[in-house]
Amino acid sequence: MGVGSCLSEQIVGQQRHPAKFLCSPLASLSVIVWCVSAVALLSAAAAPDSYWSMHLEALLALKKCVTADPSGALSNWIGHVVIIVDHGPPPHCNWTGVACDGAGHVTSIQLQAARLRGRLTPFLGNVSTLQILDLSSNRFVGAIPPQLGRLSSSYTTTASPAELGNLSRSLETLDLNRNRLNGVVVPRRLCNCSALWWLGMHYNNLTRLQTLDLSDNNFSGSIPSGIGNFSNLKILQLFENQFSGAIPREIGGCKNLIMLNVYSNRFTGDIPSELGELWKLQQLRLYDNALSSGIPRSFGRLTSLSVLEMSGNQLTGSIPLELGMLRSLRRLALCYNKLSGEIPEELYDCGDLYVLSLAENNFSGGLSRRVGRLSELRWLDLQGNALSGMIPEEIGNLTELTLLLLRGNRFFGPIP
């Protein structure tokens, strides 16, 4: 059977079950006959633009996908016969929960807490003028149609798709609260939503989520402790936002994390020792925050870690000896903190290191001759500390070294 016959068979089969078809991602690929008859009687006198019929079709498709409406919220959503009054808005602008602009284009659908059950229709993605979509506190189930990513003019949406990358910079609120939605709803990069300030995902079945990437936006507020419920999460990217407060200890429950990047935010307080339970973690970037604790000794259990970057915080104390257990570590950046003490000998057991940046701290003591064992080292930055003593000649063994910064210390002797 060829590709063409497979597609034909799919469409024929779906037409036998129009309600199911309307609620599937493929719905936007075909014309729905029952909606065409509803818009065919539009009055020519009113000269309705193409948006009216398109928006009516989307609203009727949403109603068709609702399997239970115990409160009758959609009882006046009737579109079998449409009569457009001259110089007036289309009738669906007066339906419960629907609002339009002066041109009769749908700008808002607000049906929160309406006790609706059913699925979301991909036809909502055709309402390109939609600014507010609030379906929170209902009982919608299933996946979120990716077609909602077409809402490129939306300001606020509370039922959003996996492909939100097209949403505009005006988006302020994304709220998925209190439904029964499931599947992967967060894209690799949510959007360029520089005005977004609220993200709600409580009371949905997102435990299968593997990637949560909200990076490079303008999110603020704290990370909810419920993040620990995402037991299948592998990648958590929150960097370059304005998140604040403490990093929740519950993240330690995300045992499958391999990448945790929350740099360039406003996090404060301790680095949770529970992060040391993430034994699959390969990359941990916490730099450019305001964290003020010591480095947890539990990090010595992160034996899969290749990148550990915590520069630009207010970390205190010494480097734990346990970091010497991280034999897969390739990048260690702790510069611009308030760390002190000697550089532990155990650190030179991390033979795969190619970046070691400890600049602008309060480290003291000498530089061990064991530094010559770091044969892969390309970047050694120790400037701006209180290190002293002779520069070890073993530095000459670092044949891959391209950057060596030692100024602002009390070293003496020639550089080999």
C-alpha positions in Angstrom: 0.0 0.0 0.0 1.4 3.4 -1.0 1.6 6.6 1.0 -1.3 8.1 -1.0 -3.6 5.2 -0.3 -2.7 5.3 3.4 -3.6 8.9 3.7 -6.9 8.4 1.8 -7.9 5.6 4.1 -7.1 7.8 7.1 -9.4 10.6 5.9 -12.2 8.3 4.9 -12.1 6.6 8.3 -12.1 9.8 10.1 -15.1 11.1 8.2 -17.1 8.3 9.7 -16.4 9.8 13.1 -16.5 13.6 12.6 -16.4 14.5 16.3 -13.2 12.5 16.8 -11.8 14.0 13.6 -12.5 17.5 14.7 -10.6 16.9 17.9 -7.5 15.5 16.2 -4.4 17.3 14.9 -5.3 16.3 11.3 -8.6 18.1 11.4 -7.2 21.3 10.1 -6.3 19.6 6.8 -9.8 19.0 5.6 -13.1 20.9 5.2 -15.8 20.1 7.6 -19.1 19.9 5.8 -21.3 20.5 8.7 -19.6 23.9 9.4 -19.8 25.0 5.8 -23.6 24.7 5.8 -23.6 26.9 8.9 -21.8 29.8 7.3 -23.3 29.5 3.8 -26.2 31.7 4.8 -24.2 34.7 5.8 -26.0 37.9 4.7 -24.4 39.5 1.7 -25.6 42.9 2.9 -23.3 42.8 5.8 -20.3 41.9 3.6 -18.7 39.8 6.3 -15.0 39.3 6.0 -13.4 35.8 5.9 -12.5 35.9 9.6 -16.2 35.6 10.6 -16.8 32.2 8.9 -13.4 30.9 10.0 -14.0 31.9 13.6 -17.5 30.5 13.6 -16.2 27.2 12.3 -13.6 27.1 15.1 -16.1 27.8 17.8 -18.5 25.2 16.5 -15.6 22.7 16.3 -14.8 23.4 20.0 -18.4 22.8 21.0 -18.4 19.6 19.0 -15.4 18.4 20.9 -17.1 19.0 24.2 -18.6 15.7 25.4 -20.2 17.1 28.6 -21.5 20.5 29.4 -23.5 20.1 32.7 -23.9 23.8 33.3 -25.1 24.6 29.8 -22.2 27.1 29.2 -22.4 26.4 25.5 -26.2 26.3 25.2 -26.4 29.4 23.1 -23.5 28.4 20.8 -25.9 27.6 17.9 -24.7 28.1 14.4 -26.9 26.0 12.1 -28.4 29.2 10.6 -26.5 32.4 10.8 -28.2 35.8 10.1 -25.8 38.7 10.0 -27.4 42.0 10.7 -26.3 45.0 8.6 -23.5 46.9 10.3 -23.6 44.7 13.4 -21.2 42.0 14.8 -21.8 38.4 13.9 -24.0 36.6 16.4 -21.2 34.4 17.8 -19.7 37.5 19.3 -22.6 37.3 21.8 -22.1 33.7 22.7 -21.2 32.9 26.3 -17.5 33.4 26.9 -16.8 34.9 23.5 -15.8 38.5 22.9 -14.9 40.3 19.7 -13.3 43.5 18.6 -15.1 46.2 16.6 -14.5 44.4 13.4 -16.3 41.3 14.6 -13.1 39.2 15.1 -12.9 36.9 18.0 -10.4 38.2 20.6 -11.3 36.3 23.7 -12.7 32.8 24.6 -13.1 32.6 28.4 -14.8 29.4 29.7 -12.9 28.9 33.0 -14.5 26.7 35.6 -17.4 25.8 33.2 -17.2 22.1 34.1 -16.7 21.2 30.5 -15.4 17.8 29.5 -13.8 16.8 26.2 -10.8 17.5 24.0 -9.4 20.7 22.5 -9.9 21.2 18.8 -7.0 22.2 16.4 -9.4 24.6 14.7 -8.8 27.1 17.5 -5.5 27.7 15.8 -7.4 29.4 13.0 -8.6 32.2 15.3 -5.5 34.3 14.6 -6.9 37.4 16.3 -7.3 35.5 19.7 -5.8 37.4 22.6 -7.2 35.4 25.5 -7.9 31.7 25.6 -8.9 30.6 29.1 -10.1 27.1 29.5 -8.7 26.5 33.0 -10.4 24.6 35.7 -12.3 22.2 33.3 -11.8 18.6 32.5 -10.3 18.7 29.1 -8.2 15.6 28.3 -5.7 14.4 25.8 -2.9 16.2 24.0 -2.9 19.9 23.2 -3.2 20.5 19.4 0.0 21.8 17.9 -2.1 24.0 15.6 -2.7 26.4 18.5 0.8 27.6 17.7 -0.7 29.6 14.9 -2.0 32.1 17.4 0.8 34.4 16.6 -1.1 37.5 17.9 -2.2 36.0 21.2 -1.6 38.0 24.4 -2.9 35.5 26.9 -3.6 31.8 26.5 -4.5 29.3 29.2 -4.6 26.2 27.0 -1.4 26.2 24.9 0.2 23.8 22.5 3.5 21.9 22.2 4.6 24.3 19.4 4.3 27.7 21.1 7.3 29.0 19.3 5.1 31.3 17.2 3.5 33.1 20.1 4.2 36.8 20.1 6.2 38.9 22.5 2.9 40.2 24.0 2.0 36.9 25.7 1.6 37.6 29.4 -0.1 34.5 30.9 0.2 30.9 30.1 -2.0 28.9 32.4 -2.7 25.2 32.0 -4.1 24.7 35.5 -6.7 22.2 36.6 -7.4 20.1 33.5 -6.4 16.6 32.7 -4.1 17.4 29.8 -1.2 15.1 29.1 1.7 14.6 26.7 4.6 16.8 25.9 3.3 20.4 26.1 6.4 22.4 26.4 8.6 23.0 23.4 12.4 23.1 23.2 12.1 26.8 23.3 8.8 28.0 24.6 8.7 31.3 22.6 10.2 34.8 22.6 7.6 35.9 25.1 9.4 38.7 26.7 6.3 39.9 28.5 5.3 36.5 29.9 5.1 36.6 33.7 2.9 33.7 34.7 3.2 30.0 33.9 0.8 27.6 35.5 0.8 23.8 34.9 -0.7 22.5 38.1 -3.2 19.6 38.2 -2.4 18.1 34.8 -0.8 14.8 34.0 2.6 16.1 32.9 4.6 13.4 34.7 5.7 12.0 31.3 7.4 15.3 30.5 11.0 14.8 29.4 12.0 18.3 28.3 11.1 21.6 29.9 12.8 24.5 28.2 11.7 28.0 29.2 15.1 29.6 28.5 15.8 33.1 27.1 12.5 34.7 28.2 11.4 37.1 30.9 9.8 34.7 33.3 9.8 35.7 37.0 8.7 34.3 40.3 9.9 31.1 42.0 10.1 27.6 40.7 7.2 25.6 42.3 8.2 22.6 44.5 5.9 20.5 42.3 8.8 20.4 39.8 9.9 17.3 41.7 6.9 15.4 40.4 8.4 15.4 36.9 10.1 12.0 37.4 10.8 11.5 33.7 12.3 14.9 33.2 15.7 14.7 31.4 16.3 18.3 30.4 15.4 21.4 32.5 16.4 24.7 30.9 15.4 27.9 32.7 18.4 30.1 31.9 18.3 33.8 31.1 15.1 34.7 32.8 14.3 36.5 36.0 13.4 33.6 38.3 14.0 34.3 41.9 13.9 32.7 45.3 15.5 29.4 46.3 16.2 26.5 43.9 13.7 24.0 45.2 15.1 20.9 46.9 12.5 18.9 45.2 14.4 19.0 42.0 16.4 16.2 43.6 13.4 14.0 42.8 13.9 14.3 39.1 16.2 11.3 39.0 16.4 11.2 35.2 17.8 14.7 34.7 20.9 14.8 32.5 20.9 18.6 32.0 20.0 21.3 34.5 20.7 24.8 33.3 19.3 27.6 35.4 22.0 30.2 35.0 21.4 34.0 34.5 18.5 34.4 36.9 18.0 35.8 40.4 18.1 32.7 42.5 19.2 33.1 46.1 20.0 31.0 49.1 21.6 27.6 49.3 22.5 25.2 46.5 20.4 22.2 47.5 22.4 19.2 48.6 19.7 17.1 47.0 21.1 17.9 43.6 23.8 15.4 44.5 21.1 12.7 44.1 20.9 13.3 40.3 23.4 10.7 39.5 22.6 10.8 35.7 23.4 14.5 35.5 25.9 15.5 32.9 25.6 19.3 32.8 24.9 21.6 35.8 25.0 25.4 35.2 24.1 27.7 38.0 26.2 30.7 37.2 25.2 34.3 37.3 22.7 34.1 40.2 23.0 35.2 43.8 23.5 31.8 45.5 25.3 32.2 48.8 26.0 28.7 50.2 29.0 26.5 50.0 29.4 23.8 47.4 27.6 20.7 48.6 29.8 17.7 49.3 27.1 15.6 47.8 28.2 16.8 44.3 31.0 14.2 44.6 28.3 11.6 43.7 27.6 13.2 40.3 30.0 10.9 38.6 28.5 11.4 35.1 29.0 15.2 35.3 31.0 16.8 32.6 30.1 20.4 33.1 29.9 22.2 36.4 29.6 26.0 36.1 28.7 28.1 39.2 30.6 31.4 38.5 29.1 34.8 39.4 27.4 33.9 42.7 28.3 34.5 46.3 29.5 31.0 47.2 31.6 30.7 50.3 33.7 28.0 51.9 36.3 25.8 50.2 36.2 23.4 47.3 35.0 20.0 48.6 37.5 17.3 48.3 34.7 15.1 46.9 34.9 17.0 43.5 38.0 15.0 42.8 35.7 12.0 42.3 34.2 13.6 39.2 36.5 11.8 36.7 34.2 12.8 33.7 34.4 16.5 34.5 35.7 18.6 31.6 34.6 22.1 32.6 34.8 23.5 36.1 34.0 27.2 36.5 33.8 28.7 40.0 35.2 32.2 39.3 33.7 35.4 40.8 32.6 34.0 44.1 33.8 34.2 47.7 35.5 30.8 47.9 38.6 30.4 50.0 41.1 27.8 51.2 43.6 25.9 49.2 42.9 24.2 45.8 42.5 20.6 46.9 45.0 18.1 45.6 42.1 15.8 44.7 41.0 18.2 42.0 44.0 17.2 39.9 42.6 13.7 39.7 40.0 15.0 37.2 42.2 14.1 34.3 39.7 15.1 31.6 39.5 18.7 32.6 40.0 21.1 29.8 38.7 24.3 31.5 39.6 25.2 35.1 38.5 28.7 36.1 38.8 29.7 39.7 39.5 33.4 39.2 38.4 36.2 41.5 38.0 34.3 44.7 40.1 34.2 47.9 42.0 31.0 47.3 45.4 30.8 49.1 48.3 28.5 49.2 50.4 27.3 46.3 49.7 25.7 43.0 50.4 22.0 43.2 52.9 20.4 40.9 50.2 17.8 40.2 48.6 20.4 37.9 50.9 18.9 35.3 48.7 15.8 35.3 45.8 17.7 33.6 47.1 16.8 30.2 43.8 17.9 28.5 43.8 21.3 30.0 43.3 24.2 27.6 42.2 27.0 29.9 43.7 27.7 33.4 42.4 30.9 35.0 43.6 31.5 38.5 43.8 35.3 38.5 42.6 37.5 41.3 43.2 35.2 44.3 45.8 35.1 47.1 47.8 32.2 45.7 51.6 32.3 46.3 54.8 30.4 45.8 56.8 29.4 42.8 55.0 28.6 39.5 55.5 24.8 39.2 57.5 23.8 36.2 55.0 21.0 35.5 52.8 23.6 33.8 55.2 23.1 30.9 53.7 19.6 30.5 50.3 21.1 29.6 50.9 21.0 25.9 47.2 21.7 25.0 47.1 24.9 27.1 46.0 28.0 25.2 45.1 30.3 28.0 47.0 30.8 31.3 46.0 33.6 33.6 47.9 34.0 36.9 48.0 37.7 37.5 46.7 39.2 40.8 48.4 36.5 42.9 51.8 36.3 44.7 53.5 33.8 42.4 57.1 34.2 41.6 59.5 32.6 39.2 59.4 32.1 35.5 56.6 30.6 33.5 57.9 27.3 32.1 
